[in-house]
Amino acid sequence: MVTIINKLNHVIIKRMFLAFSLLFCVFGTFSQKAATIDSLSVIERDFQFELFKNRYFQIPSLINQANLGKFSYGEARYLYGEGKLRHPQEYKKQNGLFAKTASLANLENTDWTFYGSLEYLNTRIEDVENNLTYCITEYNSPYYFFQKTTGLWNHQNYNFEVSAAHKVNSKLSLGGYLNYDTNFYFRKTDTRNELTALKINGKLSASYQFNEKHLLSVALGTAFFKTDSELGNKFPENNTELTANYYLNTGLGSYIKNIDNGFETKRVIPQLQLHWLFKQNNWDVSVESTTKYGVERWIDKNIVRVEENDELTKYSFLNQEFNVVFNQYRKNSLLSINLNAEYLKGKGKVWQETGAYYAKNVNATNYNFKTEANILFYKQLLNKVSLGIKYANVEQLDLNYAYQFDYQFLEPTVALGLHKDIFTKVAFFTNLSGLYHHVIDMQHDPFAANNIYVEWIGNSVADYTGTSSFNFKTKLGFDVKLKNENKLECSITGDYWKATTLSNETVNYVSKNDDYLSLVLGLKLYF
């Protein structure tokens, strides 16, 4: 198997290198030119916003160097999704509303640049199994509440972001960023869980222009995350004692039962970012490194005695990410190549009352590699062409039971964007993409674990994870020019997943007939 994987990786790298070499030859005579929001098609705007987010927005002192000029927009979306091809601990149906407004602008007669955004989300989520800490687990943390009974949730999110950059002189810029993100999850049937989650992320950064070509930036930040759970049985008569219990999952097959109703989660993540931007007349390249080290603690609020330890679990992790963006410009075209690599190493510990110590019980390791090439043809029928591929390797080991859960997958992607002016002030657009999620290898070995985790969660998650699938996504609609260079974007986005190859697990919970469809209706006004 290892030999086959190595050969496959070698062929993929060789072909991607050949493709990129051909692209360099074709686009070797670009000349850089900035574009404003009102001059771009929808597909071009979506790409430029993604570039703004990935290259400039992460370092607040860089927003005055961004690829976009000033902009303001407001948008509203209706969300709907339904299907069986979902992770067993995620929802199988949702509907809701999303609204956002955002703006980037220079303050007149000053050297200040500001960005601000406000988001609101309200959704109803159905058929969530074995998960009472919905959408909270991150960085491969093994800790969450679960219960057998399927749940119905209401979810509300308020997300506020503000960023500012000040050009001190011709060489130095300083910046700051603040994000306040709060979530309210209410589980409505059987076991109740009123779960409040708060994320606060702050950064300070500096950018120094050594000369016309070299710009070096550094950012220091801290992300603080806190949840507060209030558990309670509303209709306990519908459950047996086994299924009515709360469980705190602490690994693969490891859990703590008979949990009381009050818990807090705290996670603190300091981070360091380094960013280098090199510019030439017709091309530029940026290299960014992000290093995070975090610690997550689960605290029992019912323990109030000083001599007792209220922190039942600790999870520490190191997350390292590198991102490289290369752009080459031409009057009517743009070539952009993105390379991303990420490494995550996590270790979990659980408090042992007997002996009064933390026992290491879980290891987690992730490797992710992704590369993507995009070509924009401004104002052409064929507006964009994209090729990409992602490789991921996930390894998890529970030390209590020697429970192993490892898998690898590849995701090649291809996308086409089309744009056509149909009237003087109306343009049609569509963006089509296809992705194949190919599971290269999956190993699921509970070994000594023989308990409700394996029966309720482990087997079904392993079967879903080992299933290969196909994804087709399209966004289509109309872009309407209004007065004063304003624009209105009307769109519908469809995202469809279909199972293709089932896992090699003994029991299949997923069938080849399983699929998932999500639809998004959107209106977006640029003003």
Secondary structure as the mmCIF struct_conf table of DSSP 4:
data_model
#
loop_
_struct_conf.conf_type_id
_struct_conf.id
_struct_conf.beg_label_comp_id
_struct_conf.beg_label_asym_id
_struct_conf.beg_label_seq_id
_struct_conf.end_label_comp_id
_struct_conf.end_label_asym_id
_struct_conf.end_label_seq_id
HELX_RH_AL_P HELX_RH_AL_P1 VAL A 2 VAL A 26
TURN_TY1_P TURN_TY1_P1 PHE A 27 THR A 29
HELX_RH_3T_P HELX_RH_3T_P1 ILE A 37 SER A 39
BEND BEND1 LEU A 40 LEU A 40
HELX_RH_AL_P HELX_RH_AL_P2 VAL A 42 LEU A 51
HELX_RH_PI_P HELX_RH_PI_P1 PHE A 52 TYR A 56
TURN_TY1_P TURN_TY1_P2 PHE A 57 GLN A 58
BEND BEND2 ILE A 59 ILE A 59
HELX_RH_3T_P HELX_RH_3T_P2 PRO A 60 GLN A 65
BEND BEND3 ASN A 67 LEU A 68
STRN STRN1 PHE A 71 GLY A 83
BEND BEND4 LYS A 84 LYS A 84
BEND BEND5 ARG A 86 ARG A 86
TURN_TY1_P TURN_TY1_P3 PRO A 88 GLN A 89
BEND BEND6 GLU A 90 GLU A 90
BEND BEND7 LYS A 92 LYS A 92
STRN STRN2 LYS A 93 ASN A 106
HELX_LH_PP_P HELX_LH_PP_P1 LEU A 107 LEU A 107
TURN_TY1_P TURN_TY1_P4 GLU A 108 ASN A 109
BEND BEND8 THR A 110 ASP A 111
STRN STRN3 TRP A 112 VAL A 128
BEND BEND9 ASN A 130 ASN A 130
BEND BEND10 LEU A 132 THR A 133
TURN_TY1_P TURN_TY1_P5 TYR A 134 ILE A 136
TURN_TY1_P TURN_TY1_P6 TYR A 139 ASN A 140
STRN STRN4 TYR A 144 PHE A 146
BEND BEND11 LYS A 148 THR A 149
STRN STRN5 GLY A 151 LYS A 167
BEND BEND12 ASN A 169 LYS A 171
STRN STRN6 LEU A 172 ARG A 187
BEND BEND13 THR A 189 ASP A 190
STRN STRN7 THR A 191 GLN A 209
BEND BEND14 ASN A 211 LYS A 213
STRN STRN8 HIS A 214 ASN A 233
BEND BEND15 LYS A 234 PHE A 235
HELX_RH_3T_P HELX_RH_3T_P3 PRO A 236 ASN A 238
BEND BEND16 ASN A 239 ASN A 239
HELX_RH_AL_P HELX_RH_AL_P3 GLU A 241 ALA A 244
BEND BEND17 ASN A 245 ASN A 245
STRN STRN9 TYR A 247 ASN A 249
BEND BEND18 GLY A 251 GLY A 253
STRN STRN10 TYR A 255 LYS A 257
BEND BEND19 ASN A 258 ASN A 258
BEND BEND20 ASN A 261 ASN A 261
STRN STRN11 GLY A 262 LYS A 279
BEND BEND21 ASN A 281 ASN A 282
STRN STRN12 TRP A 283 ASP A 300
TURN_TY1_P TURN_TY1_P7 LYS A 301 ASN A 302
TURN_TY1_P TURN_TY1_P8 VAL A 306 GLU A 307
BEND BEND22 GLU A 308 GLU A 308
STRN STRN13 GLU A 311 ARG A 330
TURN_TY1_P TURN_TY1_P9 LYS A 331 ASN A 332
STRN STRN14 SER A 333 GLN A 352
TURN_TY1_P TURN_TY1_P10 GLU A 353 ALA A 356
STRN STRN15 TYR A 357 PHE A 377
TURN_TY1_P TURN_TY1_P11 TYR A 378 LYS A 379
BEND BEND23 GLN A 380 LEU A 381
STRN STRN16 LEU A 382 ASP A 398
TURN_TY1_P TURN_TY1_P12 LEU A 399 ALA A 402
STRN STRN17 TYR A 403 ASP A 421
BEND BEND24 PHE A 423 LYS A 425
STRN STRN18 VAL A 426 ASP A 445
TURN_TY1_P TURN_TY1_P13 PHE A 447 ALA A 448
BEND BEND25 ASN A 451 ASN A 451
HELX_RH_AL_P HELX_RH_AL_P4 ILE A 452 TYR A 453
HELX_RH_PI_P HELX_RH_PI_P2 VAL A 454 GLY A 458
HELX_RH_AL_P HELX_RH_AL_P5 ASN A 459 THR A 465
TURN_TY1_P TURN_TY1_P14 GLY A 466 GLY A 466
STRN STRN19 SER A 468 LYS A 481
HELX_RH_3T_P HELX_RH_3T_P4 LYS A 483 GLU A 485
STRN STRN20 LYS A 487 THR A 501
BEND BEND26 THR A 506 VAL A 507
BEND BEND27 TYR A 509 VAL A 510
TURN_TY1_P TURN_TY1_P15 LYS A 512 ASN A 513
STRN STRN21 ASP A 515 TYR A 526
#
